[in-house]
């Protein structure tokens, strides 16, 4: 098939170069943390540690000398924000600015608005606050949380104020968010320009994208820009019209302007990589099946008896093929892997050597050596 669209070359395209492009474009040569964050634009976060949080597992492949916890430790000095994009995570500040002022579709009732104004004044006076300080000062009581349990009303109010852009996460201590008032933001571009820029950031992060996945990710922008919920469809149509694309085996794929997925510059190396479940290479389960021919599922919240590959199975990438998975545990300061394969275990010595090297890199990243 041939690529079409502005700036696209008319070149034969099959799943093989698309697969190489998907791997090599995302797994760029390790660089500094600020540069990696700038290039990615967004890193999805997850609180589970098995053996580390998803954001750390994602960054270790792309940041030279990265160690577990580096993002949290350096967060206050980086140009990023904890915020919601297509999911919750760490967003480049210029992208975060495009999503604010954020206006959820459900307005606060008057009593909730009054509480938020009181808390905002309190935070402005203190500068940075812990949720416990707000709870002790206001004693808002408890409410039913999203999971049907009981949580402190002040904690949920702080989350809500953060989401609406009244507060920002200043830093974390022991995994807990500390909040500060939001600084003034630069004037945002118009709605359509902001939506186009946000979609371009999505495509840059997850390219190449099957058409259905592009549509799904644009729908997830409802979380980042609820005020523009009704304008996502026209923004998607604009993106489909301007982005280079190709139809391969009956599926239309999209990628950023200026890229050529068939280019030989997208070469893969002789490495094994254990990827986070939310790594951009494997995040899109639809694309995963198209490129690698099997179904990967995140099973951490699946009942143990129903799991196929384990609690926190990390996709195992060898060259440009995802051929298996690994569940990792740390026992007595030693990394213990449980590895499975979709088909047979590769017999070549190059693979076993590369796997040993990856497990050593993981141990160094976890500061076990």
C-alpha positions, 0 to 999 in steps of 0.5 A: 500500500502507499502512504497519502496525505500532506508531506507523505512520501508515496512508498510501499508500506507493510506491517514490517516497517510500521512495526520497526517505526513504532519501536524505534521512534518511541524508544529513542536514544537515551537522553536527559530527563528534561529532554525525554519528557519534552519529546514524549509530552506525556507520561502516564502514571500508575500507583502500583509498584511491581517492581516500580511505578509505570512512569519510572518503568517508562522513563528508564528506557529513555533517560540515561542513568535513570533510577527509580524515583528520579521523576518524583524527586526532580519533579519540582524543577521540571517543566511538567505538571501532574494533570489529566490528559488522555489519562492521568500522568505527567504533562509538559507544561505547555500542553497542560496550559492548552487544557485550562481553564478546564470547565467540567460539564457538571458545575459545583453546587453553591455549598461546594463552591464556597468550600473550594473558595475557602480552601483556595484562600487557605492554600494561598496563605500557606503556599503548599499544603498537605491534605491532612492540613486542610482536613484538620483546618476545615473538617469537611467530614467523609463522603463515598468515593469512586470505589464505594468506600469512605474517604475524607471530603477534603481530600476529594475536594483538593483532587477536584480543585486540582482537576479544575485548575485551581491548584497544582501538585507542588511535589510529592512526599511518600507518594502523597500529593502536596498542593499549591495555588496555580500560577497565572497561565499564558493566554491560550490559543483558540479552541480549535488550535488548542484541540489540534495541538493536543491531538498532534501531541497524542499522535506524536506519542503513540504513532503509528495509530490505527484509525480506530485508536486515533478516534478512541484517544481523541474521545479520551480527551474528554477528560483533559478538555471536558469543556470541548466535549462536543467539538472532538468529532470535528477536531478528529476530522481535521486531524484525519484530513491533515495527517499523513496516512496509509491503508495497510491490510485493510487498516488506515494508519496515521503518523505525524507530518514529516515522518516516513515510517518506511525510512531505513532510519528506523532501525531496531537494535539487538536489545531485550526491553521489559516495558511498562504496561502503559509504555507508549510502545504497547499502550494501545492494545488494538495496535498491539494485536495488529503489530504482534499478533497476540492479545496483551492484557493488564491483569493487575485488577483481574482476580488472581484465578482468572489471570493468564500472564500474571499480576503485573506482566511486563511485555518483553520486546526483543528487537522489534517483536514482543515475544513474551512477558515477565513478572518481576519480584524483588526478594532479599534485594535480588531481582527474581524474574518469572518469564513467559513466551507466546511461542517457544523460547528463542534459542539463539545465544544473542537473545539470552545474552540480551535478556541477562543484560536487561535484567541487570539494567533493571536491577541497577534501575531499582538500585539493587546493586 
